[in-house]
Amino acid sequence: MTNFMITEDFPKNQTEFDQRFCDEQACHEYLFQLRWPQGFICPKCWHTSYWQSARGLLICKRCEYHQSLTAGTILHSTKKPLTAWFKALWWFTTRKSGVNAINLQDLLGLGSYNTAWRWLQKLRSCTVCEGREKLSGSVEADEFYLGGRRSGKRGRGAEHKCAVAVAVERKGPKLGRLRLQVIEDCSAGELIPFVHANVAPGSIITTDGWKGYSALKGQGYGHKQSLQTKTQDKNSVLPGVHLIASLIKRLMLGTFQGRFEKKYLQRYLDEYVFRFNRRTTKSVGKRFFRIVQQAVVSSPMSNKQVAMGVISPLLAN
Ligand SMILES: [Zn+2]
């Protein structure tokens, strides 16, 4: 991502979106503006003048290199019209709880469920902005489980579930930004690297009494334990992370009918974090703008890479 200021140009609502992105040329111009905000530069010879072929290719006037607008982005080698991708980007970012592949297939009239599913996986991979700022200040950290039949923490029956580490900023009574990460188990070996990857040193981290966090103090963090007394219910201790856990469980049941594969879970969580951290953004179009911005700087994903999922998110960071 460049430091250069980009005019935040986006449709403010559905009507503006429909009017603006009704043809290929309009979508092409928008992507162009976000991919080359300072103007086109030939990737071979750095020349800046070009002409556009009838098929929309950008041809360098000096070396005649043919550059496709979508090559090297998440839309790499797509055969579908840009207008369809734009609709997918719009629905993905503006629907309150997102869309699943069946919704998207219906909305776009796509012939194949698998295409809709792959598109969503690709869009989800664009929700994490590289080099994003770590959480700071007062932060609650905890873990919860998704999937499986039995509830409960860290105990027996946990082997069929997916453990998720959660950290959220506390701003007085309100919640700030959120981070979620699939972890192998709730050991210190998983939790401490999660905190390092997501919370700035010097922050004050509140956890429950779990021993997995006891190493935090020696690692540049303040550590407070919030212990549950006999008269308290569990949600009054660490209310922020417990709220997040229940919202995500509800989402997984609602949008995905509780069915998900562990290797794709991180992408669902990334999408949730993207939405959550922008929940107070006034214009829905601004989320759309952010995702398109990410889509043009995200590396292409082959079908095989999409299907592979995210195996070890902490290593991938
Ligand atoms: Zn050139």
Boltz pocket constraint, residues with backbone or C-beta under 6 A from the ligand:
constraints:
  - pocket:
      binder: B
      contacts: [[A, 42], [A, 43], [A, 44], [A, 45], [A, 46], [A, 47], [A, 60], [A, 61], [A, 62], [A, 63], [A, 64], [A, 65]]
      max_distance: 6.0
